[in-house]
């Protein structure tokens, strides 16, 4: 995977957002870090956040 500036920004946003998620979402993200890009995982977590707020 390319280590672009966007990649790094998404990694940082993902780290911050995961801190406010329930443990099972944190475990899911940890398990997928090797196979999914930070951009993809960030979007997944944003979707989870919207769902949990609903």
Residue, then its C-alpha position, 0 to 999 in steps of 0.5 A: x500500500x502506498x504511504x501517501x499523505x492522505x493515507x496518513x491522515x486517514x490513519x490518524x482520523x481512524x485512530x481517534x474515532x476508534x477510541x470512542x467505539x464499543x469494544x467489538x468495533x475496535x476488535x473488528x478494526x484491529x483484525x482488519x488492519x492488515x487487509x484493509x486500507x485506513x481509508x476503507x476502515x475509516x469509512x466503515x467506522x464512520x458508518x458504525x458511528x452513524x448507526x450507533x447514534x441513530 
